[in-house]
Amino acid sequence: MSEQEKEKNKSPKKDFSFGFKSDAGKNGDDKKPKFNIVWVYGIIAIFLFGSFLFPFGSEPKEINWGRFQKDMLNEHDVLKVVVIKNLERAEIYIKKDKLSDPKYSDINSSSNVVTDSKPVYFFTIASVEVFNQQINTAMDKFNPSDKVPISYITRENHFETVINWLLFPLIFIGIWLFIFRRMAGPNGAGGQIFNIGKSKAKVFDKESAEIKVDFKDVAGLAEAKVEIMEIVDFLKKPEKYTKLGGKIPKGALLVGPPGTGKTLLAKAVAGEAHVPFFSMSGSDFVEMFVGVGASRVRDLFKQAKEKSPCIIFIDEIDAIGRARGKNPNMGANDERENTLNQLLTEMDGFGTNSGVIILAATNRADILDRALMRAGRFDRQIHVELPDLNERKEIFKVHLKPLKKLDKKINVEFLAKQTPGFSGADIANVSNEAALIAARHDKELVEKQDFLDAIDRIVGGLEKKSKIISIQEKKTIAYHEAGHATVSWVLEHANPLIKVTIIPRGMALGAAWYLPEERQLTTKEQMLDEMCSILGGRAAEELCFGRISTGALNDLEKVTKQAYSMVSYFGMSDKIGNMSFYDSTGQSEYSFGKPYSEKTSETIDKETKQIIDKEYLRAKETLIKFKDQHNKLSEMLLEKEVLFAEDLKKILGPRPNGATPFIDDDKEIENASSDLIVEEVKPDKEVKENKVEE
């Protein structure tokens, strides 16, 4: 018989456990059902209530006083009468030789054995006094020997008493247990009472179906994947490294800006390692109760050691790994520091953690405690940076796969060049937003223009064509934006402009969009030209209208930050010289003083103002030189509301350095409406995306 026929002939297993916990069929083994004590309690309760509702043995039959007097008392059939005072009930005992009489057929027909030792009839009395009068009156004519003996008793129903005493407490306890179990469930808060010190880590193993991510799903990040895959390879083939005497790093720290794929890398490790994977957030250690964080760290490493080799992943470790303060009375948190101390001890203390590898992720590595970063704890720092052009192409290919109906004309390289400074999360958002925009316009395919609109939507916000703007305000905005476009176009080192618009978008009334080149270093000339182009809007307002407005707030903010960074961070000032007051360790945020004197502070302020004034004057001179082109550009912008690089080229001619924005193979420059402005106002090398102005 073939395997398929055997499978067909197998009948489905039925569950006859009836409340017993059965492990039958698990891992291919048939195990006996496990005993559950709850069912014993249930059977006892059913038995007790059943015996109370349906008592064993025969019960007396109820009659009235008339039948008792006529058929029984007057016929001298009654053996005795027992009056139960507390129940106001009289039970009648019939003589044994009289039970065979036909008038007692209702008793004889019963299946129970009837004897004179049990009452066979009863009737309810109004009161003991009334019954005494009635019975005495009925037996006045009887001979003394024929009088029926009457006894009075008080009968206690012990079972009913026990039920009355226990019923309410049992109901109360049952309700309390029900509520407590609901609270102690996975979504309840009551379980925290007894499990407050237990680890909240989620455990994933090779049989877990929740993790379906592997390294193939992680596009880009080639260098980071090489280092992280070495850890996975060690867990799979440890003898490859141990035979040469090498030791795998105990911990690896994933560092990078938000959205670059740090947590995704950890998920890929969980999917590839085929060992238990403990996942926990740094905030899970923090609790309002004292000592809980340290207790959870101990419990986490205890579980990990029991399942070694394994991996522990702590996301956002800066929640507990922040540098400890020297003065405990000034901004320090003892509970957080105790948690960190326990983590340091567990990672590299007297105890051994053989087979336990720790991964962590953060975008604030500068504020982590130095003891956490030393060799023996986090041996490696894996930098996960913003993707470059080639990596963005790979990321786009991953996120375009779920789009079922995609225009075949879409050029992935064009999209990658249109999104400098975008993280992997941003690219995923662009792809999803493009599909939503296409669906909003009832399109059959997701087209190139949908992606361009999606980039505009993410960077600049939603268009607000219905916003009420006066004619004078609209004219001011047009000349302001044309000033940006004119100055940036004619300066050699300014970013190439793609589009300028006066359509309100997000919080901005208008914006000039740029497509910056991807570079790792920025020269002083490039920064000055960018500052000059940013100040072109304010300069245009002053020259054309003789007044200035609040529309340049965002411009002035960026220029001020950039000028201060040039003087105090990058050493681009002649008076300050080659000095930098930037603290890359992040420790300066706890200090109350500046790392320089008041005199130096005044010099920094003067140098910053001098740089800004000089570039503002240069912007005005540039606009005066190209006054006619600027006015023509402003009027065209008022008419069309949106101008592209091709329109600027017709009015202003080619750019001085010959650089033009990227044009795809179809030469559709007029459709290139997705543009970005890069403003480097911080001393790091991260590429930032910001609109020119609001």
C-alpha positions as CSV (number, residue, x, y, z in Angstrom):
1,M,0.0,0.0,0.0
2,S,1.4,3.4,-0.9
3,E,1.9,6.2,1.5
4,Q,-1.0,8.2,0.0
5,E,-3.4,5.3,0.5
6,K,-2.3,4.9,4.1
7,E,-3.0,8.5,4.7
8,K,-6.5,8.2,3.2
9,N,-7.3,5.1,5.3
10,K,-6.3,6.9,8.5
11,S,-9.4,8.0,10.3
12,P,-9.3,11.4,12.0
13,K,-8.6,11.1,15.7
14,K,-11.4,12.1,18.0
15,D,-10.9,13.8,21.3
16,F,-12.6,11.8,24.2
17,S,-10.6,13.5,26.9
18,F,-13.6,15.3,28.3
19,G,-11.6,17.9,30.1
20,F,-8.5,15.9,30.7
21,K,-5.4,17.5,29.2
22,S,-4.2,15.3,26.4
23,D,-0.9,15.5,24.6
24,A,-1.9,12.8,22.1
25,G,-0.6,13.4,18.6
26,K,2.1,15.9,19.7
27,N,5.5,15.1,18.2
28,G,4.0,11.8,16.9
29,D,3.6,10.3,20.4
30,D,0.3,9.2,21.9
31,K,0.4,10.0,25.6
32,K,-2.2,9.3,28.2
33,P,-4.6,12.1,29.1
34,K,-3.4,14.1,32.1
35,F,-5.6,14.1,35.3
36,N,-7.4,17.4,36.0
37,I,-8.5,17.9,39.7
38,V,-11.1,20.4,38.6
39,W,-13.3,17.6,37.3
40,V,-13.2,15.9,40.7
41,Y,-14.5,19.1,42.3
42,G,-17.2,19.3,39.7
43,I,-18.4,15.7,40.3
44,I,-18.6,16.3,44.1
45,A,-20.5,19.5,43.7
46,I,-23.0,17.8,41.3
47,F,-23.5,14.9,43.8
48,L,-24.1,17.3,46.7
49,F,-26.6,19.4,44.9
50,G,-28.3,16.4,43.4
51,S,-28.7,14.8,46.9
52,F,-30.1,18.1,48.2
53,L,-32.6,18.4,45.3
54,F,-33.5,14.7,45.0
55,P,-33.0,13.0,48.4
56,F,-32.6,9.3,48.6
57,G,-35.4,7.0,49.9
58,S,-39.1,7.6,50.0
59,E,-40.7,10.8,51.0
60,P,-44.0,11.1,52.9
61,K,-47.0,12.0,50.9
62,E,-48.8,15.2,51.8
63,I,-52.5,15.0,52.7
64,N,-55.0,17.3,54.4
65,W,-56.5,17.3,57.9
66,G,-59.9,15.9,56.7
67,R,-58.5,12.7,55.3
68,F,-56.2,12.2,58.3
69,Q,-59.2,12.5,60.7
70,K,-61.7,10.5,58.7
71,D,-59.6,7.7,57.1
72,M,-56.8,7.3,59.6
73,L,-57.5,8.7,63.0
74,N,-61.1,7.6,63.4
75,E,-60.2,4.1,61.9
76,H,-57.5,3.7,64.6
77,D,-54.9,3.1,61.8
78,V,-52.4,5.7,63.1
79,L,-49.4,4.4,65.0
80,K,-48.1,7.8,66.1
81,V,-47.9,11.4,65.1
82,V,-44.6,13.4,65.2
83,V,-45.0,17.2,65.1
84,I,-41.9,19.0,63.8
85,K,-42.3,22.4,65.4
86,N,-39.7,24.4,63.4
87,L,-41.2,23.1,60.1
88,E,-44.9,23.4,61.2
89,R,-45.4,19.9,59.9
90,A,-47.1,16.7,61.3
91,E,-45.8,13.4,60.2
92,I,-48.1,10.4,60.3
93,Y,-46.9,6.8,61.1
94,I,-49.4,4.0,60.0
95,K,-49.6,0.7,61.7
96,K,-47.9,-2.1,59.7
97,D,-50.9,-4.4,59.5
98,K,-53.1,-1.5,58.2
99,L,-50.8,-0.7,55.3
100,S,-52.2,-3.4,53.1
101,D,-55.6,-1.8,53.2
102,P,-56.8,-0.6,49.7
103,K,-57.2,3.0,50.9
104,Y,-53.4,3.1,51.2
105,S,-52.9,2.0,47.7
106,D,-51.2,5.3,46.8
107,I,-48.4,4.3,49.2
108,N,-48.3,0.6,48.2
109,S,-47.9,1.5,44.5
110,S,-44.6,3.2,45.3
111,S,-41.4,1.3,44.4
112,N,-39.9,2.0,47.8
113,V,-40.4,-0.4,50.7
114,V,-43.0,1.0,53.2
115,T,-42.6,0.2,56.9
116,D,-44.1,1.5,60.2
117,S,-40.7,2.9,61.1
118,K,-41.0,5.7,58.6
119,P,-43.7,8.3,58.2
120,V,-45.9,7.7,55.2
121,Y,-48.0,10.9,55.3
122,F,-47.7,14.4,56.5
123,F,-49.8,17.5,56.6
124,T,-49.0,21.1,57.3
125,I,-50.3,22.7,60.6
126,A,-51.1,26.3,61.2
127,S,-49.4,26.2,64.6
128,V,-48.7,23.8,67.4
129,E,-51.4,25.3,69.6
130,V,-54.1,25.0,66.8
131,F,-53.0,21.4,66.1
132,N,-53.3,20.5,69.8
133,Q,-56.8,21.8,70.0
134,Q,-57.8,19.9,66.8
135,I,-56.2,16.6,67.8
136,N,-57.5,16.7,71.3
137,T,-61.0,17.5,70.1
138,A,-60.8,14.6,67.6
139,M,-59.7,12.1,70.3
140,D,-62.1,13.2,73.1
141,K,-64.4,10.2,72.5
142,F,-61.5,7.7,72.2
143,N,-60.7,5.2,74.9
144,P,-57.4,5.9,76.6
145,S,-55.9,2.9,75.0
146,D,-56.9,4.1,71.5
147,K,-55.5,7.5,71.8
148,V,-52.6,8.2,69.4
149,P,-49.3,9.2,71.0
150,I,-48.1,12.6,69.9
151,S,-44.5,13.8,70.1
152,Y,-43.0,17.2,69.4
153,I,-39.6,17.6,68.1
154,T,-37.3,20.2,66.5
155,R,-35.6,18.8,63.4
156,E,-32.4,20.4,62.1
157,N,-31.5,19.9,58.4
158,H,-27.7,19.7,58.7
159,F,-27.2,19.5,55.0
160,E,-29.3,22.6,54.3
161,T,-27.5,24.4,57.1
162,V,-24.1,23.5,55.6
163,I,-25.3,24.6,52.2
164,N,-26.6,27.9,53.6
165,W,-23.3,28.6,55.3
166,L,-21.1,27.6,52.4
167,L,-23.1,28.6,49.4
168,F,-22.4,32.3,49.6
169,P,-18.7,31.9,50.4
170,L,-18.3,29.5,47.5
171,I,-20.0,31.8,45.1
172,F,-17.8,34.7,46.3
173,I,-14.6,32.6,46.0
174,G,-15.7,31.4,42.5
175,I,-16.3,35.0,41.3
176,W,-13.0,36.1,42.8
177,L,-11.1,33.3,41.1
178,F,-12.7,34.0,37.8
179,I,-11.8,37.7,38.0
180,F,-8.3,37.0,39.2
181,R,-7.7,34.5,36.3
182,R,-8.9,37.0,33.8
183,M,-6.6,39.6,35.2
184,A,-3.7,37.2,35.4
185,G,-4.1,36.3,31.7
186,P,-1.8,37.5,28.9
187,N,-3.7,40.8,28.6
188,G,-4.5,41.2,32.3
189,A,-2.9,43.4,34.9
190,G,-3.4,41.1,37.9
191,G,-0.8,38.7,36.8
192,Q,1.8,41.4,37.4
193,I,1.3,40.9,41.1
194,F,3.1,37.6,41.3
195,N,5.1,37.8,38.0
196,I,6.3,41.3,38.4
197,G,10.0,40.2,38.5
198,K,9.8,37.8,35.6
199,S,11.2,38.6,32.3
200,K,8.8,39.8,29.5
201,A,11.0,38.5,26.7
202,K,9.3,36.7,23.8
203,V,11.0,33.5,22.9
204,F,11.3,32.4,19.3
205,D,12.8,29.1,18.2
206,K,13.3,27.2,14.9
207,E,9.8,25.8,15.0
208,S,8.2,29.2,15.5
209,A,6.0,30.3,12.6
210,E,6.0,34.0,13.7
211,I,9.5,34.8,12.3
212,K,9.5,34.5,8.5
213,V,12.3,36.9,7.8
214,D,15.8,35.9,6.6
215,F,18.8,37.7,5.2
216,K,17.3,37.6,1.7
217,D,14.6,40.0,2.8
218,V,17.2,42.5,4.1
219,A,18.2,44.6,1.1
220,G,21.4,46.6,1.2
221,L,23.3,46.7,4.5
222,A,26.0,44.5,2.9
223,E,28.7,45.2,5.5
224,A,26.3,44.9,8.4
225,K,25.0,41.6,7.2
226,V,28.6,40.2,6.9
227,E,29.3,40.8,10.6
228,I,25.9,39.7,11.8
229,M,26.0,36.5,9.7
230,E,29.3,35.6,11.3
231,I,27.5,35.3,14.6
232,V,24.8,33.2,13.1
233,D,27.5,31.0,11.4
234,F,29.2,30.5,14.8
235,L,26.0,29.2,16.3
236,K,25.5,26.8,13.5
237,K,29.1,25.6,13.2
238,P,31.0,26.5,16.4
239,E,33.8,24.0,15.7
240,K,34.9,26.1,12.7
241,Y,36.0,28.8,15.0
242,T,36.9,27.0,18.2
243,K,39.4,24.6,16.5
244,L,41.6,27.6,15.8
245,G,41.2,29.0,19.3
246,G,38.9,31.9,18.3
247,K,36.0,33.2,20.4
248,I,32.9,34.7,19.1
249,P,32.1,38.2,20.4
250,K,29.8,38.1,23.4
251,G,27.7,41.0,22.1
252,A,27.0,43.1,19.1
253,L,25.5,46.6,19.1
254,L,23.5,47.7,16.1
255,V,23.9,51.5,15.8
256,G,22.3,53.8,13.2
257,P,19.6,56.4,12.5
258,P,15.9,55.4,12.8
259,G,14.4,53.3,10.1
260,T,17.6,51.9,8.7
261,G,16.8,48.3,9.4
262,K,18.3,47.5,12.8
263,T,15.3,45.6,14.1
264,L,14.9,44.0,10.7
265,L,18.4,42.6,10.9
266,A,17.6,41.2,14.4
267,K,14.5,39.5,12.9
268,A,16.6,38.0,10.1
269,V,19.0,36.6,12.8
270,A,16.1,35.0,14.6
271,G,14.9,33.5,11.3
272,E,18.4,32.2,10.3
273,A,20.0,31.1,13.5
274,H,17.7,28.2,14.3
275,V,18.4,28.6,18.0
276,P,16.2,30.1,20.8
277,F,15.9,33.8,20.3
278,F,14.8,36.1,23.2
279,S,13.4,39.4,22.1
280,M,12.8,42.2,24.6
281,S,12.7,46.0,24.6
282,G,14.8,48.2,26.8
283,S,11.6,49.8,28.3
284,D,10.4,46.3,29.4
285,F,12.9,46.4,32.2
286,V,11.6,49.7,33.5
287,E,8.8,49.5,36.1
288,M,7.3,51.6,38.8
289,F,8.4,49.0,41.5
290,V,11.8,49.1,42.9
291,G,14.2,46.3,42.0
292,V,12.0,45.0,39.2
293,G,14.4,45.9,36.4
294,A,17.3,44.0,38.0
295,S,15.1,41.0,38.7
296,R,13.9,40.8,35.1
297,V,17.5,41.0,33.9
298,R,18.4,38.0,36.2
299,D,15.4,36.1,35.0
300,L,16.1,36.8,31.4
301,F,19.7,35.5,31.6
302,K,18.6,32.5,33.7
303,Q,16.2,31.4,31.0
304,A,18.8,32.1,28.3
305,K,21.4,29.9,30.1
306,E,18.9,27.1,30.3
307,K,18.4,27.2,26.5
308,S,21.9,27.9,25.4
309,P,23.1,28.3,22.7
310,C,20.8,31.2,22.2
311,I,20.5,34.9,21.3
312,I,19.2,37.7,23.4
313,F,18.0,40.8,21.5
314,I,17.4,44.0,23.5
315,D,15.8,46.7,21.3
316,E,16.3,50.4,22.2
317,I,18.8,49.6,24.8
318,D,19.4,53.3,25.6
319,A,16.3,53.1,27.8
320,I,18.4,51.3,30.4
321,G,22.0,51.8,29.1
322,R,22.2,55.5,29.5
323,A,25.5,56.7,31.1
324,R,25.3,56.7,34.9
325,G,25.6,60.0,36.7
326,K,28.4,60.8,39.1
327,N,26.1,62.7,41.5
328,P,23.2,60.5,42.6
329,N,21.2,63.6,43.7
330,M,21.4,65.4,40.4
331,G,19.2,63.8,37.7
332,A,20.2,60.2,38.3
333,N,17.7,57.4,38.5
334,D,18.7,54.7,41.0
335,E,16.3,52.1,39.6
336,R,17.5,52.5,36.0
337,E,21.1,52.4,37.2
338,N,20.5,49.3,39.2
339,T,19.1,47.7,36.1
340,L,22.1,48.7,34.1
341,N,24.5,47.4,36.8
342,Q,22.8,44.0,36.8
343,L,23.0,43.9,33.0
344,L,26.7,44.7,33.1
345,T,27.2,41.9,35.7
346,E,25.2,39.3,33.7
347,M,27.0,40.2,30.5
348,D,30.6,39.9,31.8
349,G,30.8,39.1,35.5
350,F,31.8,36.2,37.7
351,G,29.1,34.0,36.1
352,T,29.6,32.3,32.8
353,N,27.4,33.0,29.8
354,S,28.7,30.4,27.4
355,G,26.6,30.0,24.4
356,V,24.6,33.2,25.1
357,I,25.1,36.0,22.5
358,I,23.6,39.4,23.1
359,L,22.3,41.7,20.3
360,A,21.1,45.2,21.0
361,A,19.9,48.1,18.9
362,T,19.9,51.9,19.4
363,N,20.1,55.1,17.6
364,R,21.6,56.9,20.6
365,A,25.0,55.2,21.0
366,D,26.6,58.4,22.1
367,I,24.7,58.4,25.4
368,L,25.4,54.8,26.3
369,D,27.5,54.0,29.4
370,R,31.1,53.3,28.5
371,A,31.2,50.2,30.7
372,L,28.5,48.8,28.4
373,M,30.6,49.5,25.3
374,R,33.9,47.9,26.4
375,A,35.3,44.7,25.0
376,G,33.9,41.7,26.7
377,R,30.4,43.1,26.7
378,F,29.5,44.6,23.3
379,D,32.6,43.7,21.5
380,R,31.3,45.0,18.1
381,Q,29.5,48.0,17.0
382,I,27.8,47.4,13.7
383,H,26.9,50.7,12.1
384,V,23.7,50.6,10.1
385,E,23.8,53.8,8.1
386,L,21.4,55.4,5.7
387,P,21.4,53.5,2.3
388,D,23.4,54.9,-0.6
389,L,22.2,54.9,-4.2
390,N,22.9,51.3,-4.9
391,E,21.4,50.1,-1.6
392,R,18.3,52.2,-2.3
393,K,17.8,50.4,-5.6
394,E,17.9,47.1,-3.8
395,I,15.5,48.3,-1.2
396,F,13.1,49.6,-3.8
397,K,13.2,46.2,-5.5
398,V,12.1,44.5,-2.3
399,H,9.2,46.9,-1.6
400,L,8.0,46.9,-5.2
401,K,7.4,43.2,-5.2
402,P,4.2,43.3,-3.1
403,L,2.7,45.8,-5.5
404,K,0.7,43.5,-7.7
405,K,-0.1,45.9,-10.6
406,L,3.0,47.9,-11.4
407,D,3.8,49.9,-14.5
408,K,6.6,48.2,-16.4
409,K,8.0,51.6,-17.4
410,I,9.0,52.4,-13.8
411,N,12.8,52.9,-13.6
412,V,14.1,51.7,-10.2
413,E,17.3,53.7,-10.6
414,F,15.3,56.9,-11.2
415,L,13.4,56.3,-8.0
416,A,16.6,55.6,-6.1
417,K,18.1,58.9,-7.3
418,Q,15.0,60.8,-6.4
419,T,15.2,59.7,-2.8
420,P,18.6,60.7,-1.3
421,G,18.7,60.5,2.4
422,F,15.7,58.2,2.6
423,S,15.9,55.3,5.0
424,G,14.6,51.8,4.4
425,A,11.4,52.6,6.3
426,D,10.9,55.8,4.2
427,I,11.3,53.8,1.0
428,A,8.7,51.3,2.2
429,N,6.4,54.2,3.0
430,V,6.9,55.6,-0.5
431,S,6.0,52.4,-2.1
432,N,2.9,52.0,0.0
433,E,1.8,55.6,-0.5
434,A,2.2,55.3,-4.2
435,A,-0.2,52.4,-4.3
436,L,-2.7,54.3,-2.2
437,I,-2.4,57.4,-4.5
438,A,-3.0,55.2,-7.6
439,A,-6.0,53.6,-5.9
440,R,-7.3,57.0,-4.9
441,H,-7.3,58.1,-8.6
442,D,-8.9,54.8,-9.7
443,K,-5.9,53.7,-11.7
444,E,-5.3,50.2,-13.0
445,L,-1.5,50.4,-12.5
446,V,0.8,52.1,-10.1
447,E,2.7,54.5,-12.3
448,K,5.8,56.6,-12.1
449,Q,3.9,59.8,-11.3
450,D,2.3,58.1,-8.3
451,F,5.8,57.5,-6.9
452,L,6.7,61.1,-7.5
453,D,3.6,62.3,-5.8
454,A,4.2,59.9,-2.9
455,I,7.7,61.4,-2.3
456,D,6.2,64.9,-2.4
457,R,3.5,63.8,0.1
458,I,6.0,62.2,2.5
459,V,8.6,65.0,2.4
460,G,6.4,68.1,2.1
461,G,3.0,67.0,3.3
462,L,-0.4,67.0,1.7
463,E,-1.4,69.7,-0.8
464,K,-3.8,72.4,0.5
465,K,-5.1,74.1,-2.5
466,S,-8.2,75.2,-0.7
467,K,-6.3,77.3,1.9
468,I,-7.4,81.0,1.8
469,I,-4.5,83.2,0.7
470,S,-4.9,86.9,-0.3
471,I,-3.5,88.2,-3.6
472,Q,-0.8,90.2,-1.9
473,E,0.3,87.2,0.2
474,K,0.4,85.0,-2.9
475,K,2.5,87.6,-4.7
476,T,4.9,87.8,-1.7
477,I,5.2,84.0,-1.6
478,A,5.9,83.8,-5.4
479,Y,8.7,86.4,-5.2
480,H,10.1,84.7,-2.1
481,E,10.2,81.3,-3.8
482,A,11.5,82.7,-7.0
483,G,14.3,84.3,-5.0
484,H,15.3,80.9,-3.7
485,A,15.2,79.4,-7.2
486,T,17.2,82.2,-8.8
487,V,20.0,82.3,-6.3
488,S,20.4,78.5,-6.1
489,W,20.4,78.3,-9.9
490,V,23.3,80.7,-10.5
491,L,25.5,79.7,-7.6
492,E,28.1,77.1,-8.5
493,H,28.0,74.9,-5.3
494,A,24.3,75.2,-4.5
495,N,22.1,72.1,-4.8
496,P,20.4,71.7,-8.2
497,L,16.8,72.8,-8.1
498,I,14.1,70.5,-9.3
499,K,10.9,72.3,-8.7
500,V,9.5,75.5,-7.1
501,T,5.9,75.8,-6.1
502,I,3.6,78.3,-4.3
503,I,0.9,75.6,-3.6
504,P,0.6,75.3,0.2
505,R,1.7,71.9,1.3
506,G,1.7,70.8,5.0
507,M,2.7,73.7,7.1
508,A,4.5,75.5,4.2
509,L,2.9,78.1,2.0
510,G,5.5,77.4,-0.7
511,A,8.7,75.6,-1.2
512,A,11.7,75.2,-3.4
513,W,12.8,71.6,-3.9
514,Y,16.3,70.3,-4.6
515,L,18.0,67.1,-5.6
516,P,21.3,67.2,-3.8
517,E,24.3,65.2,-4.8
518,E,25.3,62.3,-2.5
519,R,28.6,63.3,-0.8
520,Q,30.4,62.3,2.4
521,L,32.2,65.6,2.8
522,T,31.0,69.1,2.5
523,T,33.3,72.0,1.8
524,K,33.1,75.5,3.2
525,E,32.2,76.9,-0.2
526,Q,29.3,74.5,-0.6
527,M,27.9,75.4,2.8
528,L,28.2,79.1,2.1
529,D,26.4,78.7,-1.3
530,E,23.6,76.7,0.4
531,M,23.2,79.4,3.0
532,C,23.1,82.1,0.4
533,S,20.4,80.3,-1.6
534,I,18.3,79.8,1.6
535,L,18.5,83.5,2.4
536,G,17.5,84.3,-1.2
537,G,13.8,84.3,-0.2
538,R,14.1,86.9,2.6
539,A,16.4,89.1,0.3
540,A,13.8,89.0,-2.5
541,E,11.1,90.2,-0.2
542,E,13.2,93.2,1.0
543,L,14.3,94.1,-2.6
544,C,10.9,93.8,-4.3
545,F,8.5,95.0,-1.6
546,G,10.7,97.0,0.8
547,R,9.5,95.0,3.7
548,I,10.0,91.5,5.2
549,S,7.5,88.9,6.6
550,T,7.4,85.9,8.9
551,G,7.6,83.5,6.0
552,A,11.3,83.1,6.3
553,L,11.2,81.6,9.8
554,N,12.3,78.2,8.7
555,D,15.0,79.7,6.5
556,L,16.5,81.7,9.3
557,E,16.4,78.8,11.7
558,K,18.4,76.6,9.3
559,V,20.9,79.3,8.4
560,T,21.5,80.1,12.1
561,K,22.2,76.5,13.0
562,Q,24.4,76.0,10.0
563,A,26.4,79.1,10.7
564,Y,26.9,78.2,14.4
565,S,28.0,74.7,13.4
566,M,30.6,76.2,11.0
567,V,32.1,78.3,13.7
568,S,31.8,76.1,16.8
569,Y,31.9,72.6,15.3
570,F,33.8,72.5,12.0
571,G,36.5,75.1,12.7
572,M,35.5,77.2,9.6
573,S,36.1,80.6,11.3
574,D,39.3,82.6,11.1
575,K,39.0,84.1,14.6
576,I,38.0,80.8,16.4
577,G,40.4,78.8,14.3
578,N,40.7,75.0,14.2
579,M,38.7,74.4,17.3
580,S,35.6,72.3,17.8
581,F,33.3,72.4,20.9
582,Y,31.2,69.5,19.8
583,D,31.0,66.6,22.2
584,S,30.5,63.3,20.3
585,T,30.2,61.3,23.6
586,G,26.9,62.9,24.5
587,Q,28.0,63.6,28.1
588,S,27.8,67.4,27.8
589,E,24.0,67.3,28.1
590,Y,24.4,66.8,31.8
591,S,26.8,69.8,32.3
592,F,25.6,73.2,33.3
593,G,28.4,75.3,31.6
594,K,29.7,75.8,28.2
595,P,33.2,74.3,27.3
596,Y,34.5,77.8,26.5
597,S,34.7,81.2,28.1
598,E,32.3,84.1,27.8
599,K,34.8,85.9,25.6
600,T,34.9,83.0,23.2
601,S,31.1,82.8,23.3
602,E,30.9,86.5,22.2
603,T,33.4,85.8,19.4
604,I,31.3,82.8,18.2
605,D,28.2,85.0,18.1
606,K,30.0,87.7,16.2
607,E,31.5,85.3,13.7
608,T,28.1,83.6,13.2
609,K,26.4,86.9,12.6
610,Q,29.1,88.0,10.2
611,I,28.8,84.9,8.1
612,I,25.0,85.3,7.9
613,D,25.2,89.0,7.1
614,K,27.8,88.3,4.4
615,E,25.7,85.6,2.7
616,Y,22.5,87.7,2.9
617,L,24.3,90.6,1.2
618,R,25.6,88.2,-1.5
619,A,22.0,87.0,-2.0
620,K,20.8,90.5,-2.5
621,E,23.6,91.3,-4.9
622,T,22.8,88.2,-6.9
623,L,19.1,89.1,-7.2
624,I,20.0,92.7,-8.2
625,K,22.2,91.2,-11.0
626,F,19.5,88.9,-12.2
627,K,16.6,91.3,-11.5
628,D,14.8,90.8,-14.8
629,Q,15.1,87.1,-14.7
630,H,13.8,87.0,-11.1
631,N,10.8,89.2,-11.9
632,K,10.0,87.0,-15.0
633,L,10.3,83.9,-12.9
634,S,8.0,85.3,-10.2
635,E,5.3,86.3,-12.7
636,M,5.4,82.9,-14.3
637,L,5.2,81.2,-10.9
638,L,2.1,83.3,-10.1
639,E,0.5,82.1,-13.3
640,K,1.5,78.4,-13.3
641,E,2.0,77.9,-9.5
642,V,4.6,75.2,-10.2
643,L,7.8,75.6,-12.2
644,F,10.3,72.9,-13.0
645,A,14.0,72.9,-13.8
646,E,13.3,73.2,-17.5
647,D,11.5,76.5,-17.0
648,L,14.4,77.9,-15.0
649,K,16.8,76.8,-17.7
650,K,14.8,78.8,-20.3
651,I,14.9,81.9,-18.2
652,L,18.2,81.8,-16.5
653,G,20.2,79.7,-18.9
654,P,22.4,76.7,-18.0
655,R,23.9,76.4,-14.5
656,P,27.4,77.8,-14.0
657,N,29.0,74.4,-13.4
658,G,26.9,72.6,-16.0
659,A,25.2,70.4,-13.4
660,T,21.6,69.6,-14.0
661,P,19.2,67.5,-12.1
662,F,19.0,63.8,-12.9
663,I,16.8,63.1,-16.0
664,D,15.7,59.6,-16.7
665,D,15.9,57.8,-20.0
666,D,12.6,59.3,-21.1
667,K,13.8,62.9,-20.7
668,E,10.7,63.7,-18.7
669,I,12.1,66.5,-16.7
670,E,8.7,68.2,-16.4
671,N,7.4,65.2,-14.5
672,A,10.3,65.1,-12.0
673,S,8.2,66.6,-9.2
674,S,9.8,64.8,-6.3
675,D,12.6,67.0,-4.9
676,L,14.5,67.3,-1.7
677,I,16.6,69.8,0.1
678,V,19.6,68.7,2.1
679,E,20.6,70.9,5.0
680,E,23.6,69.9,7.0
681,V,23.2,71.7,10.2
682,K,24.7,69.1,12.4
683,P,28.3,68.0,12.6
684,D,27.6,64.4,11.8
685,K,27.4,62.9,8.3
686,E,23.8,62.1,8.3
687,V,21.8,63.3,5.3
688,K,18.7,65.3,6.4
689,E,15.7,66.0,4.3
690,N,14.0,69.4,4.9
691,K,12.0,71.8,2.9
692,V,13.7,75.1,2.1
693,E,11.1,77.3,3.9
694,E,7.7,77.6,5.3
